[in-house]
Amino acid sequence: MSNRYAVVLAAGQGTRMKSKLHKVLHPLCGKPMVQHVLDTLAEVQVHDVVVVVGHEAEAVKSALGDGITYAMQAEQLGTAHAVQQALPHLQDKRGTTLILYGDVPLLTSDTLTQLIDCHIEQQAAATVLTAVLPDPTGYGRIIRNETGEVLRIVEHKDASEAERAVQEVNTGIYCFDNEKMWKALSQVDNDNVQGEYYLTDCIEILRKAGEKVSAFVMSDPEESNGVNDRVQLSQAEASMRRRICERHMRNGVTITDPDHTYIDADVKIGPDTVIHPGTYLRGRTVIGADCVIGPQADLTDMVIADKVAVSYTVAVGSEIEAEAVIGPFAYIRPGSHIGTSVKIGDFVELKNAKVGAGSKIPHLSYIGDAEIGQGVNIGCGTVTVNFDGAQKHKTIVDDHSFIGCNANLVAPVRVGKHAYVAAGSTINQDVPDEALAIARERQVNKLGYANKLPRKQGKKQ
């Protein structure tokens, strides 16, 4: 396999986005759109990638990290000028160079691999990635000779009637022989209305030099769609979301309503899991096999084992072990670990809490900064009182204990094994193993007291 390089153009301002955020950093299915381009290049085993930055360069660098080579385009003087900024990094190398864009996130590795293979097989100096469109209005037309080689690219405004009838268009994505590309780029001038240096001029320069220029027609023109405004961003999101759902379904996942299911690009899901509508799977969430997720589950960076059920729940940065049942209307905050066969019911909030196997927190409880052992029952309305106004403190409930309804466990505190806490108690001291803790005022009934109170209007006198 010949050496492969890539130049990703990401220097433009993207003013049509009307945003403080650089265009290529706008998220698409969970990560910046330019990251999708880089991930695709990794799949086709590109050796060196140069990202050309300009506007908001530091923001782009910060988002993409240090493992990338950057080239600076201080002034945006056209696509050829942008590619020229990568010259110090790639000029002495031999092989194939891809030119693509940070705002074209839908390209697949299959398409790029086919483009590279076509380029090498044809022994071309340049190969243009093209698309056949039913309505090519506004696009540059690909004009070929009788053997299929590219003669030139004609912009719509400059095309004749016969040339406008051509439906094969230039996507702006190219493969070049690296050495020949730099030679052609050195001859590009800005003698045009815009005063810019255009990459398309390289095609004519190479043809005049007697070099072969080929073209590869992509099977799905949608992949070449760029993102220039918020409308196109939403269209790209819909396309990628559909693609992600199809991939999971072909891998054995049931998605009952793909049009209303939202799965980020890096999410992993095991076979025979069912995803119901209104579900958002975000970040690097990993879901095991035979799970039922949703409806209306919003999971971010979660690790979920097999045979877990989650419905009407928000969960972030936590782990759920096998056969647990979560929801409806639970809130799992970061740092929580839910054990095997645990039940977390309606209106339960966990935060930085570990819940042991077989324990149940059925409803209306807050469990924060806590360790709950195995086989524990937490009654309705239980609160771990973890914050004293300055510091957080831990609550520990050991195995097989029973916490009655409306109990306050004032941390730091420990409830021992097989212990009981009576309903309505406020516990601020440790409870020994097998003890019953009662911490509430004795009930007093004041007979006849109601007759001394003012009567509400309408009440019988």
C-alpha positions as a printed NumPy array, in Angstrom:
array([[  0.   ,   0.   ,   0.   ],
       [  1.381,   3.41 ,  -1.004],
       [  1.846,   6.115,   1.6  ],
       [ -1.319,   8.091,   2.245],
       [ -1.577,  11.681,   3.396],
       [ -4.436,  14.116,   3.848],
       [ -4.964,  17.852,   4.053],
       [ -8.164,  18.89 ,   5.827],
       [ -9.241,  22.471,   5.149],
       [-10.756,  24.069,   8.251],
       [ -9.689,  27.706,   8.176],
       [-12.822,  29.51 ,   7.001],
       [-14.985,  31.715,   9.201],
       [-18.292,  30.032,   8.427],
       [-20.232,  33.289,   8.784],
       [-23.503,  31.716,   7.648],
       [-23.614,  29.677,  10.864],
       [-24.025,  32.998,  12.736],
       [-22.289,  31.547,  15.746],
       [-19.444,  32.283,  18.157],
       [-18.401,  28.66 ,  17.699],
       [-16.214,  27.807,  14.711],
       [-18.229,  26.075,  12.023],
       [-16.25 ,  22.82 ,  12.021],
       [-16.632,  22.532,  15.808],
       [-20.41 ,  22.425,  15.76 ],
       [-21.439,  19.05 ,  17.197],
       [-22.863,  16.36 ,  14.978],
       [-24.078,  13.171,  16.653],
       [-21.932,  13.776,  19.686],
       [-18.681,  15.228,  18.368],
       [-17.414,  18.136,  16.256],
       [-18.095,  17.668,  12.571],
       [-14.381,  17.93 ,  11.747],
       [-13.719,  15.027,  14.136],
       [-15.909,  12.83 ,  11.935],
       [-13.616,  13.655,   9.016],
       [-10.514,  12.764,  11.023],
       [-12.062,   9.523,  12.28 ],
       [-12.878,   8.52 ,   8.707],
       [ -9.3  ,   9.221,   7.625],
       [ -8.077,   6.985,  10.459],
       [-10.239,   4.168,   9.088],
       [ -8.559,   4.417,   5.664],
       [ -5.111,   4.338,   7.282],
       [ -3.876,   7.788,   6.332],
       [ -0.313,   8.183,   7.605],
       [ -0.103,  11.951,   8.062],
       [ -2.985,  14.392,   8.4  ],
       [ -2.496,  18.151,   8.229],
       [ -5.403,  20.295,   9.405],
       [ -5.271,  23.799,   7.948],
       [ -6.611,  26.286,  10.5  ],
       [ -7.136,  30.022,  10.438],
       [-10.19 ,  31.651,  11.986],
       [-10.477,  30.64 ,  15.67 ],
       [ -7.389,  28.471,  15.195],
       [ -6.749,  27.993,  18.903],
       [-10.299,  26.803,  19.506],
       [ -9.964,  24.216,  16.753],
       [ -6.605,  23.044,  18.087],
       [ -7.969,  22.802,  21.6  ],
       [-10.923,  20.696,  20.453],
       [ -8.872,  18.3  ,  18.332],
       [ -5.875,  17.946,  20.62 ],
       [ -2.128,  17.595,  20.212],
       [ -1.902,  14.414,  18.128],
       [ -2.472,  16.3  ,  14.872],
       [ -0.28 ,  18.396,  12.589],
       [ -1.603,  21.929,  12.061],
       [ -0.856,  24.457,   9.357],
       [ -1.846,  28.108,   9.686],
       [ -3.651,  30.038,   6.947],
       [ -3.57 ,  33.561,   8.301],
       [ -5.467,  34.981,   5.315],
       [ -8.157,  33.002,   3.519],
       [ -7.07 ,  33.431,  -0.097],
       [ -8.713,  30.372,  -1.656],
       [ -8.569,  26.596,  -1.557],
       [ -5.229,  26.28 ,  -3.377],
       [ -3.688,  28.807,  -0.992],
       [ -5.043,  26.803,   1.951],
       [ -3.482,  23.564,   0.69 ],
       [ -0.177,  25.353,   0.118],
       [  0.066,  25.994,   3.871],
       [  0.664,  22.249,   4.332],
       [  3.748,  22.376,   2.086],
       [  6.352,  22.321,   4.911],
       [  4.839,  19.127,   6.303],
       [  4.299,  17.105,   3.1  ],
       [  6.46 ,  18.514,   0.298],
       [  9.246,  15.893,   0.396],
       [  7.005,  12.848,   0.669],
       [  5.969,  10.373,  -1.987],
       [  2.522,   8.841,  -2.139],
       [ -1.138,   9.812,  -2.38 ],
       [ -2.65 ,  12.925,  -0.811],
       [ -6.334,  13.432,  -0.124],
       [ -7.762,  16.941,  -0.053],
       [-11.013,  17.314,   1.881],
       [-12.92 ,  19.668,   4.134],
       [-13.686,  19.928,   7.811],
       [-17.318,  20.805,   7.077],
       [-18.073,  17.693,   4.971],
       [-18.667,  15.156,   7.754],
       [-20.732,  12.491,   5.979],
       [-17.955,  10.963,   3.855],
       [-17.481,   7.27 ,   4.578],
       [-14.305,   5.232,   4.658],
       [-15.711,   3.013,   1.883],
       [-15.996,   5.99 ,  -0.468],
       [-12.518,   7.298,   0.33 ],
       [-11.018,   3.816,  -0.066],
       [-12.654,   3.435,  -3.482],
       [-11.414,   6.89 ,  -4.481],
       [ -7.832,   6.041,  -3.497],
       [ -7.984,   2.627,  -5.208],
       [ -9.29 ,   4.222,  -8.422],
       [ -6.546,   6.843,  -8.303],
       [ -3.805,   4.24 ,  -7.91 ],
       [ -5.232,   1.837, -10.498],
       [ -5.523,   4.638, -13.056],
       [ -1.989,   5.831, -12.262],
       [ -3.416,   9.323, -12.322],
       [ -1.778,  12.557, -11.248],
       [ -5.134,  13.621,  -9.818],
       [ -8.503,  11.992,  -9.281],
       [-11.655,  13.982,  -8.65 ],
       [-14.423,  12.627,  -6.441],
       [-17.617,  13.299,  -8.378],
       [-21.35 ,  12.841,  -7.934],
       [-24.211,  12.488, -10.387],
       [-27.077,  14.797,  -9.409],
       [-30.59 ,  15.01 , -10.866],
       [-30.301,  18.796, -10.624],
       [-26.667,  19.911, -10.934],
       [-27.468,  23.633, -11.004],
       [-24.719,  25.674,  -9.396],
       [-22.085,  22.935,  -9.41 ],
       [-18.931,  22.657, -11.493],
       [-19.421,  20.123, -14.309],
       [-16.994,  17.287, -15.048],
       [-16.101,  17.247, -18.731],
       [-14.533,  13.971, -19.847],
       [-12.974,  12.781, -23.096],
       [-13.963,   9.654, -24.98 ],
       [-11.727,   7.471, -22.774],
       [-13.248,   8.764, -19.568],
       [-10.38 ,  11.008, -18.506],
       [-11.219,  14.419, -17.07 ],
       [-10.52 ,  17.223, -19.533],
       [-11.615,  20.091, -17.325],
       [-14.02 ,  21.268, -14.642],
       [-16.384,  23.976, -15.859],
       [-18.199,  26.163, -13.352],
       [-21.937,  26.488, -13.88 ],
       [-21.792,  30.173, -14.741],
       [-19.143,  29.53 , -17.393],
       [-20.697,  26.398, -18.91 ],
       [-22.311,  26.162, -22.317],
       [-25.797,  24.723, -22.737],
       [-24.306,  21.352, -23.658],
       [-21.987,  21.435, -20.652],
       [-24.838,  22.4  , -18.324],
       [-26.663,  19.265, -19.432],
       [-23.883,  17.199, -17.812],
       [-25.087,  15.818, -14.478],
       [-21.693,  14.706, -13.129],
       [-20.371,  17.38 , -10.786],
       [-17.252,  18.171,  -8.817],
       [-17.55 ,  17.534,  -5.051],
       [-14.356,  19.485,  -4.328],
       [-12.643,  16.398,  -2.893],
       [ -9.489,  15.154,  -4.608],
       [ -6.752,  12.567,  -4.644],
       [ -3.339,  13.739,  -5.87 ],
       [  0.042,  12.273,  -6.479],
       [  1.763,  14.21 ,  -3.711],
       [  4.819,  15.346,  -5.701],
       [  2.79 ,  16.365,  -8.759],
       [  0.285,  18.217,  -6.59 ],
       [  2.926,  20.557,  -5.168],
       [  4.342,  21.2  ,  -8.632],
       [  0.884,  22.124,  -9.943],
       [  0.074,  24.269,  -6.918],
       [  3.196,  26.337,  -7.517],
       [  1.712,  27.39 , -10.867],
       [ -1.727,  28.447,  -9.625],
       [ -2.371,  32.189,  -9.848],
       [ -5.159,  34.445,  -8.631],
       [ -6.048,  36.026, -11.956],
       [ -9.799,  35.877, -11.372],
       [-12.636,  38.094, -10.196],
       [-12.259,  37.014,  -6.57 ],
       [ -8.486,  37.356,  -6.558],
       [ -8.163,  33.907,  -4.97 ],
       [ -6.108,  30.799,  -5.647],
       [ -8.389,  27.926,  -6.65 ],
       [ -7.565,  24.251,  -6.247],
       [ -9.607,  23.413,  -9.353],
       [ -6.938,  25.193, -11.428],
       [ -4.595,  22.305, -10.656],
       [ -6.69 ,  20.04 , -12.871],
       [ -6.152,  22.205, -15.945],
       [ -2.469,  22.693, -15.101],
       [ -1.908,  18.931, -14.868],
       [ -3.798,  18.289, -18.106],
       [ -1.7  ,  20.854, -19.967],
       [  1.397,  19.148, -18.618],
       [  0.217,  15.878, -20.205],
       [ -0.684,  14.268, -16.891],
       [ -3.638,  11.942, -16.469],
       [ -6.637,  13.203, -14.513],
       [ -9.347,  10.707, -13.626],
       [-12.637,  10.862, -11.747],
       [-14.451,   8.489,  -9.429],
       [-18.237,   8.691,  -9.152],
       [-19.453,   8.207,  -5.593],
       [-22.472,   5.937,  -5.117],
       [-24.23 ,   8.161,  -2.559],
       [-24.064,  11.893,  -3.402],
       [-25.373,  12.742,   0.066],
       [-21.914,  11.969,   1.476],
       [-20.486,  15.03 ,  -0.236],
       [-22.946,  17.465,   1.349],
       [-21.197,  20.29 ,   3.146],
       [-22.462,  22.202,   6.187],
       [-22.618,  25.961,   5.771],
       [-25.545,  26.956,   7.978],
       [-27.807,  25.617,  10.713],
       [-30.287,  24.166,   8.225],
       [-27.589,  22.072,   6.568],
       [-26.287,  21.102,  10.01 ],
       [-29.688,  19.674,  10.93 ],
       [-29.858,  17.844,   7.598],
       [-26.427,  16.327,   8.146],
       [-27.431,  15.34 ,  11.687],
       [-30.526,  13.571,  10.366],
       [-28.514,  11.739,   7.718],
       [-25.839,  10.591,  10.152],
       [-28.388,   9.628,  12.791],
       [-30.206,   7.473,  10.238],
       [-26.923,   5.875,   9.226],
       [-26.011,   5.143,  12.865],
       [-29.405,   3.558,  13.577],
       [-29.146,   1.386,  10.466],
       [-25.702,   0.176,  11.517],
       [-26.946,  -0.86 ,  14.945],
       [-30.028,  -2.552,  13.526],
       [-27.901,  -4.557,  11.082],
       [-25.802,  -5.625,  14.079],
       [-28.81 ,  -7.1  ,  15.866],
       [-30.303,  -4.171,  17.782],
       [-34.047,  -3.491,  17.607],
       [-34.849,   0.208,  17.241],
       [-38.608,   0.489,  17.225],
       [-38.748,   4.038,  15.828],
       [-35.459,   5.175,  14.243],
       [-36.9  ,   8.574,  13.325],
       [-37.28 ,   9.392,  17.022],
       [-34.162,   7.736,  18.399],
       [-30.948,   9.72 ,  18.837],
       [-27.668,   7.804,  19.061],
       [-24.215,   9.411,  19.044],
       [-21.5  ,   8.099,  16.771],
       [-19.343,   6.417,  19.446],
       [-22.142,   4.566,  21.262],
       [-21.912,   0.758,  21.406],
       [-24.949,  -1.523,  21.785],
       [-25.091,  -5.306,  22.2  ],
       [-27.347,  -7.662,  20.208],
       [-31.01 ,  -8.235,  21.048],
       [-31.23 ,  -4.963,  22.905],
       [-34.417,  -2.995,  22.218],
       [-34.339,   0.803,  21.965],
       [-37.704,   2.559,  22.309],
       [-38.598,   6.034,  20.961],
       [-37.482,   9.282,  22.512],
       [-34.197,   7.772,  23.66 ],
       [-30.928,   9.71 ,  23.567],
       [-27.703,   7.698,  23.794],
       [-24.839,  10.169,  24.083],
       [-21.065,  10.29 ,  24.29 ],
       [-19.295,   6.959,  24.781],
       [-22.223,   5.058,  26.242],
       [-21.858,   1.266,  26.119],
       [-24.953,  -0.93 ,  26.409],
       [-24.892,  -4.704,  26.712],
       [-27.074,  -7.391,  25.158],
       [-30.755,  -8.112,  25.844],
       [-31.432,  -4.717,  27.388],
       [-34.602,  -2.648,  27.061],
       [-33.8  ,   1.06 ,  26.852],
       [-36.564,   3.659,  26.808],
       [-38.912,   5.054,  26.058],
       [-37.543,   8.481,  26.933],
       [-34.163,   7.434,  28.307],
       [-31.37 ,  10.02 ,  28.171],
       [-28.029,   8.296,  28.807],
       [-24.622,   9.982,  28.617],
       [-21.271,   8.181,  29.   ],
       [-22.955,   5.224,  30.689],
       [-21.703,   1.638,  30.97 ],
       [-24.656,  -0.746,  31.08 ],
       [-24.377,  -4.532,  31.365],
       [-26.693,  -7.195,  29.924],
       [-30.432,  -7.513,  30.605],
       [-30.877,  -4.043,  32.08 ],
       [-34.136,  -2.112,  31.721],
       [-34.085,   1.701,  31.737],
       [-37.149,   3.847,  31.11 ],
       [-37.952,   7.57 ,  31.411],
       [-34.576,   8.14 ,  33.027],
       [-31.651,  10.567,  32.867],
       [-28.312,   8.925,  33.658],
       [-24.79 ,  10.332,  33.356],
       [-21.282,   8.967,  33.857],
       [-22.224,   5.875,  35.856],
       [-22.272,   2.084,  35.657],
       [-25.238,  -0.287,  35.829],
       [-24.69 ,  -4.011,  36.258],
       [-26.752,  -6.874,  34.829],
       [-30.5  ,  -7.283,  35.319],
       [-30.99 ,  -3.965,  37.079],
       [-34.277,  -2.121,  36.556],
       [-34.088,   1.677,  36.406],
       [-37.048,   4.035,  36.328],
       [-39.41 ,   5.345,  35.441],
       [-38.308,   8.915,  36.194],
       [-35.   ,   8.157,  37.882],
       [-31.974,  10.469,  37.831],
       [-28.559,   8.815,  37.986],
       [-25.826,  11.418,  38.447],
       [-22.095,  10.925,  37.809],
       [-20.01 ,   8.518,  39.831],
       [-22.767,   6.042,  40.677],
       [-22.449,   2.26 ,  40.488],
       [-25.621,   0.18 ,  40.475],
       [-25.188,  -3.513,  41.193],
       [-26.763,  -6.645,  39.781],
       [-30.568,  -6.943,  40.026],
       [-30.94 ,  -3.568,  41.733],
       [-34.227,  -1.692,  41.481],
       [-34.063,   2.106,  41.214],
       [-37.626,   3.354,  40.947],
       [-39.593,   6.499,  40.238],
       [-38.302,   9.871,  41.391],
       [-35.121,   8.428,  42.874],
       [-31.926,  10.45 ,  42.521],
       [-28.491,   8.925,  42.949],
       [-25.252,  10.903,  43.089],
       [-21.837,   9.328,  43.59 ],
       [-23.587,   6.356,  45.147],
       [-22.757,   2.658,  45.128],
       [-25.744,   0.33 ,  45.417],
       [-25.065,  -3.35 ,  46.079],
       [-26.606,  -6.36 ,  44.355],
       [-30.285,  -7.   ,  44.951],
       [-30.95 ,  -3.751,  46.809],
       [-34.093,  -1.734,  46.166],
       [-34.714,   2.001,  46.22 ],
       [-38.237,   1.967,  44.847],
       [-39.311,   5.617,  44.943],
       [-38.994,   9.216,  46.103],
       [-35.517,   9.104,  47.611],
       [-32.218,  10.966,  47.377],
       [-29.102,   8.833,  47.856],
       [-25.93 ,  10.886,  47.51 ],
       [-22.318,  10.157,  48.506],
       [-23.39 ,   6.786,  49.828],
       [-22.51 ,   3.108,  49.901],
       [-25.556,   0.859,  50.03 ],
       [-24.804,  -2.823,  50.634],
       [-26.431,  -5.907,  49.189],
       [-30.053,  -6.777,  49.778],
       [-30.919,  -3.426,  51.343],
       [-34.417,  -1.963,  51.204],
       [-34.603,   1.82 ,  51.159],
       [-38.083,   3.062,  52.034],
       [-39.995,   5.82 ,  50.274],
       [-38.766,   9.342,  51.009],
       [-35.343,   8.401,  52.386],
       [-32.682,  11.109,  52.22 ],
       [-28.963,  10.825,  52.809],
       [-28.171,  14.22 ,  54.319],
       [-24.702,  14.541,  52.825],
       [-23.878,  18.272,  52.839],
       [-23.2  ,  20.373,  55.914],
       [-22.869,  23.623,  53.99 ],
       [-19.121,  23.265,  53.509],
       [-18.287,  19.597,  52.901],
       [-19.878,  16.421,  51.585],
       [-20.026,  13.389,  53.898],
       [-20.629,   9.687,  53.285],
       [-23.488,   7.465,  54.371],
       [-22.919,   3.702,  54.625],
       [-25.767,   1.2  ,  54.866],
       [-24.477,  -2.342,  55.286],
       [-25.905,  -5.545,  53.796],
       [-29.522,  -6.625,  54.363],
       [-30.574,  -3.574,  56.337],
       [-34.032,  -2.019,  56.176],
       [-34.548,   1.745,  56.065],
       [-38.121,   2.801,  56.817],
       [-40.025,   5.509,  54.968],
       [-39.157,   9.19 ,  55.412],
       [-35.851,   8.506,  57.139],
       [-33.066,  11.08 ,  57.194],
       [-29.576,   9.585,  57.405],
       [-27.375,  12.488,  58.507],
       [-23.85 ,  11.828,  57.257],
       [-21.297,  10.825,  58.251],
       [-23.227,   7.847,  59.554],
       [-23.263,   4.06 ,  59.248],
       [-26.155,   1.624,  59.526],
       [-24.926,  -1.871,  60.367],
       [-25.805,  -5.235,  58.843],
       [-29.35 ,  -6.544,  59.269],
       [-30.26 ,  -3.319,  61.086],
       [-33.597,  -1.502,  60.977],
       [-34.312,   2.207,  60.899],
       [-37.861,   3.056,  61.917],
       [-39.999,   5.15 ,  59.603],
       [-39.788,   8.875,  60.197],
       [-36.437,   8.695,  61.996],
       [-33.585,  11.164,  61.695],
       [-30.413,   9.157,  62.26 ],
       [-27.241,  11.057,  63.191],
       [-25.415,   8.29 ,  65.073],
       [-24.194,   4.92 ,  63.875],
       [-26.649,   2.017,  64.129],
       [-25.099,  -1.294,  65.292],
       [-25.615,  -4.563,  63.441],
       [-29.087,  -6.076,  63.938],
       [-30.302,  -3.072,  65.937],
       [-33.539,  -1.111,  65.545],
       [-32.98 ,   2.656,  65.492],
       [-35.879,   4.95 ,  66.354],
       [-35.214,   8.684,  66.322],
       [-38.476,  10.598,  66.387],
       [-40.644,  12.484,  68.888],
       [-43.269,  10.494,  70.792],
       [-46.758,  11.144,  69.422],
       [-48.988,  13.292,  71.633],
       [-52.747,  13.644,  70.982],
       [-54.38 ,  16.859,  72.343],
       [-58.028,  15.907,  72.713],
       [-60.541,  18.576,  71.767],
       [-57.802,  20.96 ,  70.635],
       [-59.366,  21.479,  67.214],
       [-62.361,  23.219,  68.787],
       [-60.058,  26.007,  70.026],
       [-58.843,  26.846,  66.513],
       [-60.467,  29.445,  64.23 ],
       [-62.982,  27.833,  61.902],
       [-62.561,  28.088,  58.136],
       [-65.426,  29.667,  56.221],
       [-68.093,  27.163,  55.284],
       [-67.168,  24.67 ,  57.998],
       [-69.968,  23.471,  60.274],
       [-70.199,  25.56 ,  63.492]])
